[in-house]
Amino acid sequence: MESEKLLVWEPIHEADNQFSRFNNELLFVEMHYQKDFTLVFEDANHTKKYIFTYKQPESRPNAVITFRLFDETARPDIENLISRVGKQREEDGLDKLTYEPTFYKVLNSSFLSWYDNIFPARVQLQPMAEHHLYISSDYIIDVLSEHDPFVKVDVQT
């Protein structure tokens, strides 16, 4: 299998969406998983909440395939993967990023491969699965899903 590769993902569609792991980080606030799967983050200034909701499809029993949450220090491999993003952009002739992205999609995901080893039927049941990676100030959150989340931005008063 090819090695994992990160693709920069920008799920927030607003002018100030370039969250950076070091200069403009997101704070993980809470997670809910009843019918829908929801991740809630705040900006570092506590002025906005970003609510990522994976809606449960009518045709599926779950909103996401699975997820995992790590303390940021539990994934020492992440720095190597992130450093390859810049090198790949350079090789592809793209501009150098001016920030350290917070959101990625993972190609050739070892997490998805691991899941497929314990539940091989996933390949037929949910063939469009993607691996979404969220890097917050203290946590790394991996989500396997067939669809992108809906994102709502709430201004704090």
C-alpha positions in Angstrom: 0.0 0.0 0.0 1.1 3.5 -0.7 2.1 5.6 2.2 -0.4 8.1 3.7 -0.6 11.5 2.2 -2.4 14.6 3.5 -4.4 16.9 1.3 -5.2 20.4 2.7 -8.9 20.6 3.2 -10.8 23.9 3.9 -14.3 23.0 5.0 -15.0 26.5 6.4 -16.1 28.9 3.7 -15.5 32.3 5.0 -12.8 34.9 4.6 -10.9 34.2 7.8 -10.8 30.4 7.5 -7.1 29.9 7.4 -6.7 28.4 10.9 -3.1 27.6 11.7 -1.9 25.1 14.2 0.5 27.6 15.7 -0.7 31.1 14.9 -4.5 30.9 14.7 -5.5 27.6 16.3 -8.8 26.1 17.0 -9.8 24.9 20.4 -11.7 21.6 20.7 -14.8 22.3 22.9 -17.1 19.3 22.7 -18.4 16.3 20.7 -21.9 14.9 20.4 -22.9 11.6 18.9 -26.6 10.7 19.1 -28.2 10.7 15.7 -25.7 13.1 14.1 -22.0 13.3 14.9 -21.0 16.8 15.9 -17.6 18.4 16.6 -17.5 21.9 18.2 -14.4 24.1 18.1 -13.8 27.7 19.1 -11.3 30.2 17.8 -8.5 31.2 20.1 -10.2 34.5 20.9 -13.5 32.8 21.9 -15.4 35.0 19.5 -16.8 32.2 17.2 -17.9 28.6 17.5 -17.4 26.3 14.5 -19.9 23.4 14.5 -19.1 20.5 12.2 -22.1 18.2 11.8 -22.0 14.9 10.0 -25.7 14.2 9.4 -27.0 10.7 9.7 -28.2 9.7 6.2 -31.7 8.1 6.0 -30.2 5.1 4.3 -27.5 4.4 7.0 -27.7 3.6 10.7 -24.8 5.9 11.6 -23.7 9.5 10.8 -20.0 8.4 10.5 -18.3 5.1 10.0 -16.0 5.6 13.0 -13.8 8.2 14.7 -10.9 8.5 17.1 -9.5 11.2 19.3 -5.9 11.5 20.4 -4.0 13.9 22.6 -1.7 15.7 20.1 1.4 14.1 21.6 0.0 10.6 20.9 0.6 11.0 17.1 4.3 11.7 16.5 3.8 10.6 12.9 1.7 13.6 12.1 4.6 16.1 11.9 6.3 14.0 9.2 3.0 13.8 7.2 2.5 17.5 7.5 6.1 18.3 6.4 5.4 16.2 3.2 2.5 18.5 2.3 4.8 21.4 1.8 7.3 19.3 -0.2 4.5 17.9 -2.4 3.1 21.4 -3.1 6.5 22.5 -4.1 7.0 19.5 -6.5 3.5 20.3 -7.9 4.5 23.9 -8.6 1.9 25.3 -6.1 2.5 28.3 -3.9 4.0 27.6 -0.5 1.5 27.7 2.3 1.7 30.7 4.6 0.1 28.9 7.5 0.0 25.4 9.1 -3.4 24.0 8.1 -5.8 22.6 10.6 -7.9 20.4 8.4 -6.8 17.6 6.0 -8.1 14.7 4.1 -5.9 11.6 4.3 -5.2 9.5 1.2 -4.1 5.9 1.6 -5.3 6.1 5.2 -3.8 3.5 7.6 -6.8 4.2 9.9 -9.2 3.3 7.1 -7.1 0.2 6.3 -7.2 -0.8 9.9 -10.9 -0.4 10.0 -11.3 -2.5 6.8 -9.3 -5.3 8.4 -11.7 -5.6 11.3 -14.8 -4.9 9.3 -14.2 -5.9 5.6 -17.8 -5.5 4.6 -17.3 -1.7 4.9 -15.8 -1.7 1.4 -19.1 -2.8 -0.1 -21.4 -1.0 2.3 -19.6 2.3 2.3 -17.3 2.4 -0.7 -17.0 6.2 -0.7 -15.3 6.5 2.7 -12.9 9.3 3.4 -10.6 10.1 6.3 -11.0 13.6 7.7 -8.3 14.9 10.0 -8.8 17.8 12.4 -5.9 19.2 14.3 -6.9 21.4 17.2 -4.7 23.0 19.9 -4.7 19.9 22.0 -6.2 17.1 20.1 -6.1 15.3 16.8 -9.5 13.9 15.7 -9.8 11.4 12.9 -13.2 10.8 11.3 -14.1 8.2 8.7 -17.2 9.2 6.7 -18.8 9.0 3.3 -19.6 12.7 3.3 -18.2 16.0 4.4 -19.7 17.7 7.4 -22.0 20.7 7.4 -20.3 23.6 9.0 -22.1 26.3 11.0 -20.4 29.4 12.4 -21.9 30.9 15.5 -20.7 34.4 16.6 -20.3 34.5 20.4 -21.9 37.4 22.2 
